[in-house]
Amino acid sequence: MSKTRTEVLAESRTKGVVAGATTAGAVAAGVLVAPVAGVVVAVPAAYLAYKWWKHRAENGIRF
C-alpha cells in the first residue's frame, strides 16, 4: 500500500534529523576526540545523508 503525502513528509523529516544528528556527532568527535575519529564517524553520516537526499528525490520533495 502506498504512503500518504503526510507520511512521506514525516519519514523525510525523521531521516533528516537522524542524518543531521549523525553529522553533528561526527563533527564533535573530530573536534573533541581526534580527527581520525571524526573521519571514521563521518562515513555513516555521509551514508545517512545520501539516503535522506535520495528519499527526497524519489518522492519529489523540495526545499
PyMOL Python script that loads the backbone (N, CA, C, O; Angstrom):
from pymol import cmd

cmd.read_pdbstr("""\
ATOM      1  N   MET A   1       0.828  -1.165   0.000  1.00  0.00           N
ATOM      2  CA  MET A   1       0.000   0.000   0.000  1.00  0.00           C
ATOM      3  C   MET A   1       0.885   1.245   0.000  1.00  0.00           C
ATOM      4  O   MET A   1       1.917   1.279   0.670  1.00  0.00           O
ATOM      5  N   SER A   2       0.485   2.247  -0.739  1.00  0.00           N
ATOM      6  CA  SER A   2       1.242   3.498  -0.830  1.00  0.00           C
ATOM      7  C   SER A   2       1.088   4.313   0.440  1.00  0.00           C
ATOM      8  O   SER A   2       0.098   4.200   1.164  1.00  0.00           O
ATOM      9  N   LYS A   3       2.080   5.124   0.685  1.00  0.00           N
ATOM     10  CA  LYS A   3       2.025   6.029   1.829  1.00  0.00           C
ATOM     11  C   LYS A   3       1.390   7.334   1.394  1.00  0.00           C
ATOM     12  O   LYS A   3       1.488   7.739   0.236  1.00  0.00           O
ATOM     13  N   THR A   4       0.743   7.977   2.335  1.00  0.00           N
ATOM     14  CA  THR A   4       0.177   9.290   2.045  1.00  0.00           C
ATOM     15  C   THR A   4       1.296  10.321   2.018  1.00  0.00           C
ATOM     16  O   THR A   4       2.406  10.058   2.481  1.00  0.00           O
ATOM     17  N   ARG A   5       1.002  11.480   1.480  1.00  0.00           N
ATOM     18  CA  ARG A   5       1.994  12.559   1.402  1.00  0.00           C
ATOM     19  C   ARG A   5       2.467  12.958   2.795  1.00  0.00           C
ATOM     20  O   ARG A   5       3.648  13.238   2.998  1.00  0.00           O
ATOM     21  N   THR A   6       1.548  12.984   3.747  1.00  0.00           N
ATOM     22  CA  THR A   6       1.901  13.341   5.128  1.00  0.00           C
ATOM     23  C   THR A   6       2.874  12.329   5.716  1.00  0.00           C
ATOM     24  O   THR A   6       3.826  12.705   6.401  1.00  0.00           O
ATOM     25  N   GLU A   7       2.642  11.049   5.455  1.00  0.00           N
ATOM     26  CA  GLU A   7       3.544  10.006   5.968  1.00  0.00           C
ATOM     27  C   GLU A   7       4.923  10.105   5.330  1.00  0.00           C
ATOM     28  O   GLU A   7       5.937   9.908   5.999  1.00  0.00           O
ATOM     29  N   VAL A   8       4.959  10.408   4.042  1.00  0.00           N
ATOM     30  CA  VAL A   8       6.245  10.554   3.344  1.00  0.00           C
ATOM     31  C   VAL A   8       7.013  11.747   3.901  1.00  0.00           C
ATOM     32  O   VAL A   8       8.221  11.655   4.118  1.00  0.00           O
ATOM     33  N   LEU A   9       6.333  12.860   4.134  1.00  0.00           N
ATOM     34  CA  LEU A   9       6.996  14.037   4.694  1.00  0.00           C
ATOM     35  C   LEU A   9       7.492  13.781   6.116  1.00  0.00           C
ATOM     36  O   LEU A   9       8.573  14.232   6.492  1.00  0.00           O
ATOM     37  N   ALA A  10       6.698  13.056   6.899  1.00  0.00           N
ATOM     38  CA  ALA A  10       7.124  12.719   8.261  1.00  0.00           C
ATOM     39  C   ALA A  10       8.351  11.807   8.229  1.00  0.00           C
ATOM     40  O   ALA A  10       9.273  11.974   9.028  1.00  0.00           O
ATOM     41  N   GLU A  11       8.362  10.847   7.309  1.00  0.00           N
ATOM     42  CA  GLU A  11       9.513   9.958   7.174  1.00  0.00           C
ATOM     43  C   GLU A  11      10.751  10.741   6.748  1.00  0.00           C
ATOM     44  O   GLU A  11      11.851  10.487   7.239  1.00  0.00           O
ATOM     45  N   SER A  12      10.570  11.691   5.838  1.00  0.00           N
ATOM     46  CA  SER A  12      11.687  12.518   5.391  1.00  0.00           C
ATOM     47  C   SER A  12      12.232  13.356   6.541  1.00  0.00           C
ATOM     48  O   SER A  12      13.446  13.499   6.690  1.00  0.00           O
ATOM     49  N   ARG A  13      11.345  13.904   7.343  1.00  0.00           N
ATOM     50  CA  ARG A  13      11.764  14.715   8.487  1.00  0.00           C
ATOM     51  C   ARG A  13      12.579  13.865   9.461  1.00  0.00           C
ATOM     52  O   ARG A  13      13.610  14.309   9.966  1.00  0.00           O
ATOM     53  N   THR A  14      12.112  12.642   9.722  1.00  0.00           N
ATOM     54  CA  THR A  14      12.827  11.739  10.630  1.00  0.00           C
ATOM     55  C   THR A  14      14.207  11.387  10.089  1.00  0.00           C
ATOM     56  O   THR A  14      15.197  11.415  10.821  1.00  0.00           O
ATOM     57  N   LYS A  15      14.266  11.056   8.801  1.00  0.00           N
ATOM     58  CA  LYS A  15      15.556  10.720   8.189  1.00  0.00           C
ATOM     59  C   LYS A  15      16.501  11.915   8.216  1.00  0.00           C
ATOM     60  O   LYS A  15      17.706  11.753   8.414  1.00  0.00           O
ATOM     61  N   GLY A  16      15.963  13.101   8.019  1.00  0.00           N
ATOM     62  CA  GLY A  16      16.786  14.303   8.060  1.00  0.00           C
ATOM     63  C   GLY A  16      17.355  14.567   9.441  1.00  0.00           C
ATOM     64  O   GLY A  16      18.515  14.954   9.581  1.00  0.00           O
ATOM     65  N   VAL A  17      16.530  14.353  10.467  1.00  0.00           N
ATOM     66  CA  VAL A  17      17.001  14.558  11.841  1.00  0.00           C
ATOM     67  C   VAL A  17      18.097  13.559  12.183  1.00  0.00           C
ATOM     68  O   VAL A  17      19.101  13.923  12.796  1.00  0.00           O
ATOM     69  N   VAL A  18      17.911  12.303  11.792  1.00  0.00           N
ATOM     70  CA  VAL A  18      18.925  11.271  12.063  1.00  0.00           C
ATOM     71  C   VAL A  18      20.224  11.602  11.334  1.00  0.00           C
ATOM     72  O   VAL A  18      21.305  11.500  11.915  1.00  0.00           O
ATOM     73  N   ALA A  19      20.125  11.997  10.069  1.00  0.00           N
ATOM     74  CA  ALA A  19      21.323  12.345   9.302  1.00  0.00           C
ATOM     75  C   ALA A  19      22.023  13.559   9.905  1.00  0.00           C
ATOM     76  O   ALA A  19      23.251  13.588   9.990  1.00  0.00           O
ATOM     77  N   GLY A  20      21.256  14.550  10.322  1.00  0.00           N
ATOM     78  CA  GLY A  20      21.842  15.745  10.931  1.00  0.00           C
ATOM     79  C   GLY A  20      22.511  15.450  12.261  1.00  0.00           C
ATOM     80  O   GLY A  20      23.597  15.958  12.541  1.00  0.00           O
ATOM     81  N   ALA A  21      21.868  14.631  13.080  1.00  0.00           N
ATOM     82  CA  ALA A  21      22.456  14.278  14.376  1.00  0.00           C
ATOM     83  C   ALA A  21      23.741  13.475  14.195  1.00  0.00           C
ATOM     84  O   ALA A  21      24.707  13.671  14.932  1.00  0.00           O
ATOM     85  N   THR A  22      23.753  12.588  13.229  1.00  0.00           N
ATOM     86  CA  THR A  22      24.958  11.805  12.966  1.00  0.00           C
ATOM     87  C   THR A  22      26.090  12.692  12.462  1.00  0.00           C
ATOM     88  O   THR A  22      27.249  12.502  12.830  1.00  0.00           O
ATOM     89  N   THR A  23      25.751  13.646  11.630  1.00  0.00           N
ATOM     90  CA  THR A  23      26.762  14.584  11.132  1.00  0.00           C
ATOM     91  C   THR A  23      27.306  15.442  12.261  1.00  0.00           C
ATOM     92  O   THR A  23      28.511  15.682  12.341  1.00  0.00           O
ATOM     93  N   ALA A  24      26.421  15.904  13.133  1.00  0.00           N
ATOM     94  CA  ALA A  24      26.866  16.695  14.283  1.00  0.00           C
ATOM     95  C   ALA A  24      27.767  15.864  15.191  1.00  0.00           C
ATOM     96  O   ALA A  24      28.748  16.377  15.730  1.00  0.00           O
ATOM     97  N   GLY A  25      27.444  14.602  15.359  1.00  0.00           N
ATOM     98  CA  GLY A  25      28.292  13.716  16.157  1.00  0.00           C
ATOM     99  C   GLY A  25      29.659  13.519  15.525  1.00  0.00           C
ATOM    100  O   GLY A  25      30.666  13.443  16.229  1.00  0.00           O
ATOM    101  N   ALA A  26      29.701  13.437  14.209  1.00  0.00           N
ATOM    102  CA  ALA A  26      30.979  13.283  13.514  1.00  0.00           C
ATOM    103  C   ALA A  26      31.842  14.521  13.692  1.00  0.00           C
ATOM    104  O   ALA A  26      33.048  14.417  13.916  1.00  0.00           O
ATOM    105  N   VAL A  27      31.227  15.684  13.592  1.00  0.00           N
ATOM    106  CA  VAL A  27      31.978  16.934  13.781  1.00  0.00           C
ATOM    107  C   VAL A  27      32.477  17.030  15.214  1.00  0.00           C
ATOM    108  O   VAL A  27      33.629  17.396  15.452  1.00  0.00           O
ATOM    109  N   ALA A  28      31.612  16.701  16.172  1.00  0.00           N
ATOM    110  CA  ALA A  28      32.018  16.758  17.581  1.00  0.00           C
ATOM    111  C   ALA A  28      33.150  15.770  17.865  1.00  0.00           C
ATOM    112  O   ALA A  28      34.093  16.096  18.586  1.00  0.00           O
ATOM    113  N   ALA A  29      33.059  14.569  17.302  1.00  0.00           N
ATOM    114  CA  ALA A  29      34.126  13.582  17.505  1.00  0.00           C
ATOM    115  C   ALA A  29      35.431  14.067  16.887  1.00  0.00           C
ATOM    116  O   ALA A  29      36.507  13.854  17.447  1.00  0.00           O
ATOM    117  N   GLY A  30      35.335  14.711  15.745  1.00  0.00           N
ATOM    118  CA  GLY A  30      36.544  15.228  15.086  1.00  0.00           C
ATOM    119  C   GLY A  30      37.197  16.338  15.864  1.00  0.00           C
ATOM    120  O   GLY A  30      38.422  16.456  15.878  1.00  0.00           O
ATOM    121  N   VAL A  31      36.388  17.158  16.516  1.00  0.00           N
ATOM    122  CA  VAL A  31      36.932  18.288  17.274  1.00  0.00           C
ATOM    123  C   VAL A  31      37.387  17.853  18.662  1.00  0.00           C
ATOM    124  O   VAL A  31      38.480  18.212  19.101  1.00  0.00           O
ATOM    125  N   LEU A  32      36.554  17.081  19.351  1.00  0.00           N
ATOM    126  CA  LEU A  32      36.833  16.744  20.749  1.00  0.00           C
ATOM    127  C   LEU A  32      37.774  15.556  20.919  1.00  0.00           C
ATOM    128  O   LEU A  32      38.632  15.575  21.801  1.00  0.00           O
ATOM    129  N   VAL A  33      37.630  14.535  20.102  1.00  0.00           N
ATOM    130  CA  VAL A  33      38.420  13.318  20.305  1.00  0.00           C
ATOM    131  C   VAL A  33      39.683  13.362  19.457  1.00  0.00           C
ATOM    132  O   VAL A  33      40.790  13.500  19.976  1.00  0.00           O
ATOM    133  N   ALA A  34      39.505  13.245  18.160  1.00  0.00           N
ATOM    134  CA  ALA A  34      40.650  13.269  17.244  1.00  0.00           C
ATOM    135  C   ALA A  34      40.112  13.342  15.822  1.00  0.00           C
ATOM    136  O   ALA A  34      39.013  12.860  15.547  1.00  0.00           O
ATOM    137  N   PRO A  35      40.870  13.933  14.931  1.00  0.00           N
ATOM    138  CA  PRO A  35      40.423  13.996  13.535  1.00  0.00           C
ATOM    139  C   PRO A  35      40.166  12.614  12.924  1.00  0.00           C
ATOM    140  O   PRO A  35      39.279  12.458  12.086  1.00  0.00           O
ATOM    141  N   VAL A  36      40.936  11.629  13.342  1.00  0.00           N
ATOM    142  CA  VAL A  36      40.741  10.278  12.810  1.00  0.00           C
ATOM    143  C   VAL A  36      39.367   9.742  13.221  1.00  0.00           C
ATOM    144  O   VAL A  36      38.678   9.119  12.414  1.00  0.00           O
ATOM    145  N   ALA A  37      38.970   9.981  14.467  1.00  0.00           N
ATOM    146  CA  ALA A  37      37.656   9.541  14.936  1.00  0.00           C
ATOM    147  C   ALA A  37      36.552  10.253  14.165  1.00  0.00           C
ATOM    148  O   ALA A  37      35.527   9.649  13.851  1.00  0.00           O
ATOM    149  N   GLY A  38      36.750  11.515  13.862  1.00  0.00           N
ATOM    150  CA  GLY A  38      35.763  12.262  13.083  1.00  0.00           C
ATOM    151  C   GLY A  38      35.589  11.693  11.696  1.00  0.00           C
ATOM    152  O   GLY A  38      34.473  11.630  11.181  1.00  0.00           O
ATOM    153  N   VAL A  39      36.686  11.277  11.084  1.00  0.00           N
ATOM    154  CA  VAL A  39      36.611  10.688   9.746  1.00  0.00           C
ATOM    155  C   VAL A  39      35.886   9.350   9.801  1.00  0.00           C
ATOM    156  O   VAL A  39      35.072   9.049   8.928  1.00  0.00           O
ATOM    157  N   VAL A  40      36.174   8.553  10.815  1.00  0.00           N
ATOM    158  CA  VAL A  40      35.528   7.240  10.943  1.00  0.00           C
ATOM    159  C   VAL A  40      34.024   7.404  11.146  1.00  0.00           C
ATOM    160  O   VAL A  40      33.238   6.652  10.569  1.00  0.00           O
ATOM    161  N   VAL A  41      33.623   8.365  11.948  1.00  0.00           N
ATOM    162  CA  VAL A  41      32.203   8.589  12.218  1.00  0.00           C
ATOM    163  C   VAL A  41      31.531   9.291  11.040  1.00  0.00           C
ATOM    164  O   VAL A  41      30.313   9.199  10.887  1.00  0.00           O
ATOM    165  N   ALA A  42      32.288   9.979  10.219  1.00  0.00           N
ATOM    166  CA  ALA A  42      31.711  10.696   9.081  1.00  0.00           C
ATOM    167  C   ALA A  42      31.209   9.755   7.991  1.00  0.00           C
ATOM    168  O   ALA A  42      30.338  10.134   7.208  1.00  0.00           O
ATOM    169  N   VAL A  43      31.733   8.551   7.925  1.00  0.00           N
ATOM    170  CA  VAL A  43      31.295   7.605   6.886  1.00  0.00           C
ATOM    171  C   VAL A  43      29.814   7.259   7.045  1.00  0.00           C
ATOM    172  O   VAL A  43      29.069   7.379   6.073  1.00  0.00           O
ATOM    173  N   PRO A  44      29.349   6.830   8.238  1.00  0.00           N
ATOM    174  CA  PRO A  44      27.912   6.572   8.370  1.00  0.00           C
ATOM    175  C   PRO A  44      27.076   7.847   8.207  1.00  0.00           C
ATOM    176  O   PRO A  44      25.952   7.791   7.708  1.00  0.00           O
ATOM    177  N   ALA A  45      27.612   8.975   8.620  1.00  0.00           N
ATOM    178  CA  ALA A  45      26.888  10.235   8.468  1.00  0.00           C
ATOM    179  C   ALA A  45      26.666  10.547   6.993  1.00  0.00           C
ATOM    180  O   ALA A  45      25.579  10.976   6.608  1.00  0.00           O
ATOM    181  N   ALA A  46      27.675  10.339   6.177  1.00  0.00           N
ATOM    182  CA  ALA A  46      27.540  10.577   4.737  1.00  0.00           C
ATOM    183  C   ALA A  46      26.537   9.606   4.120  1.00  0.00           C
ATOM    184  O   ALA A  46      25.758   9.993   3.249  1.00  0.00           O
ATOM    185  N   TYR A  47      26.548   8.367   4.557  1.00  0.00           N
ATOM    186  CA  TYR A  47      25.608   7.374   4.047  1.00  0.00           C
ATOM    187  C   TYR A  47      24.168   7.753   4.389  1.00  0.00           C
ATOM    188  O   TYR A  47      23.286   7.679   3.534  1.00  0.00           O
ATOM    189  N   LEU A  48      23.930   8.156   5.635  1.00  0.00           N
ATOM    190  CA  LEU A  48      22.579   8.542   6.042  1.00  0.00           C
ATOM    191  C   LEU A  48      22.119   9.803   5.322  1.00  0.00           C
ATOM    192  O   LEU A  48      20.946   9.915   4.965  1.00  0.00           O
ATOM    193  N   ALA A  49      23.013  10.741   5.107  1.00  0.00           N
ATOM    194  CA  ALA A  49      22.654  11.957   4.363  1.00  0.00           C
ATOM    195  C   ALA A  49      22.308  11.603   2.915  1.00  0.00           C
ATOM    196  O   ALA A  49      21.366  12.159   2.351  1.00  0.00           O
ATOM    197  N   TYR A  50      23.059  10.690   2.318  1.00  0.00           N
ATOM    198  CA  TYR A  50      22.768  10.243   0.954  1.00  0.00           C
ATOM    199  C   TYR A  50      21.386   9.598   0.883  1.00  0.00           C
ATOM    200  O   TYR A  50      20.611   9.887  -0.029  1.00  0.00           O
ATOM    201  N   LYS A  51      21.074   8.717   1.853  1.00  0.00           N
ATOM    202  CA  LYS A  51      19.771   8.064   1.856  1.00  0.00           C
ATOM    203  C   LYS A  51      18.643   9.084   2.014  1.00  0.00           C
ATOM    204  O   LYS A  51      17.577   8.931   1.417  1.00  0.00           O
ATOM    205  N   TRP A  52      18.879  10.131   2.823  1.00  0.00           N
ATOM    206  CA  TRP A  52      17.865  11.150   3.024  1.00  0.00           C
ATOM    207  C   TRP A  52      17.623  11.922   1.729  1.00  0.00           C
ATOM    208  O   TRP A  52      16.473  12.126   1.340  1.00  0.00           O
ATOM    209  N   TRP A  53      18.689  12.354   1.056  1.00  0.00           N
ATOM    210  CA  TRP A  53      18.532  13.072  -0.207  1.00  0.00           C
ATOM    211  C   TRP A  53      17.888  12.194  -1.267  1.00  0.00           C
ATOM    212  O   TRP A  53      17.059  12.668  -2.044  1.00  0.00           O
ATOM    213  N   LYS A  54      18.256  10.925  -1.307  1.00  0.00           N
ATOM    214  CA  LYS A  54      17.673  10.002  -2.271  1.00  0.00           C
ATOM    215  C   LYS A  54      16.175   9.839  -2.012  1.00  0.00           C
ATOM    216  O   LYS A  54      15.380   9.835  -2.952  1.00  0.00           O
ATOM    217  N   HIS A  55      15.795   9.705  -0.759  1.00  0.00           N
ATOM    218  CA  HIS A  55      14.380   9.595  -0.390  1.00  0.00           C
ATOM    219  C   HIS A  55      13.611  10.833  -0.840  1.00  0.00           C
ATOM    220  O   HIS A  55      12.510  10.728  -1.380  1.00  0.00           O
ATOM    221  N   ARG A  56      14.197  12.001  -0.613  1.00  0.00           N
ATOM    222  CA  ARG A  56      13.537  13.246  -1.025  1.00  0.00           C
ATOM    223  C   ARG A  56      13.378  13.306  -2.538  1.00  0.00           C
ATOM    224  O   ARG A  56      12.334  13.721  -3.040  1.00  0.00           O
ATOM    225  N   ALA A  57      14.416  12.892  -3.267  1.00  0.00           N
ATOM    226  CA  ALA A  57      14.356  12.942  -4.736  1.00  0.00           C
ATOM    227  C   ALA A  57      13.320  11.957  -5.282  1.00  0.00           C
ATOM    228  O   ALA A  57      12.583  12.282  -6.213  1.00  0.00           O
ATOM    229  N   GLU A  58      13.265  10.772  -4.713  1.00  0.00           N
ATOM    230  CA  GLU A  58      12.312   9.763  -5.179  1.00  0.00           C
ATOM    231  C   GLU A  58      10.872  10.175  -4.933  1.00  0.00           C
ATOM    232  O   GLU A  58       9.979   9.775  -5.679  1.00  0.00           O
ATOM    233  N   ASN A  59      10.635  10.964  -3.900  1.00  0.00           N
ATOM    234  CA  ASN A  59       9.274  11.349  -3.532  1.00  0.00           C
ATOM    235  C   ASN A  59       8.922  12.757  -3.951  1.00  0.00           C
ATOM    236  O   ASN A  59       7.851  13.254  -3.604  1.00  0.00           O
ATOM    237  N   GLY A  60       9.803  13.414  -4.693  1.00  0.00           N
ATOM    238  CA  GLY A  60       9.505  14.743  -5.220  1.00  0.00           C
ATOM    239  C   GLY A  60       9.395  15.810  -4.159  1.00  0.00           C
ATOM    240  O   GLY A  60       8.586  16.730  -4.280  1.00  0.00           O
ATOM    241  N   ILE A  61      10.200  15.699  -3.122  1.00  0.00           N
ATOM    242  CA  ILE A  61      10.177  16.681  -2.034  1.00  0.00           C
ATOM    243  C   ILE A  61      11.257  17.717  -2.302  1.00  0.00           C
ATOM    244  O   ILE A  61      12.417  17.366  -2.521  1.00  0.00           O
ATOM    245  N   ARG A  62      10.885  18.984  -2.286  1.00  0.00           N
ATOM    246  CA  ARG A  62      11.853  20.068  -2.473  1.00  0.00           C
ATOM    247  C   ARG A  62      11.911  20.905  -1.209  1.00  0.00           C
ATOM    248  O   ARG A  62      11.052  20.795  -0.334  1.00  0.00           O
ATOM    249  N   PHE A  63      12.938  21.744  -1.126  1.00  0.00           N
ATOM    250  CA  PHE A  63      13.033  22.665  -0.001  1.00  0.00           C
ATOM    251  C   PHE A  63      12.064  23.775  -0.166  1.00  0.00           C
ATOM    252  O   PHE A  63      11.990  24.661   0.685  1.00  0.00           O
TER     253      PHE A  63
END
""", "prot")
cmd.dss("prot")
cmd.show_as("cartoon", "prot")
cmd.util.cbc("prot")
cmd.orient("prot")
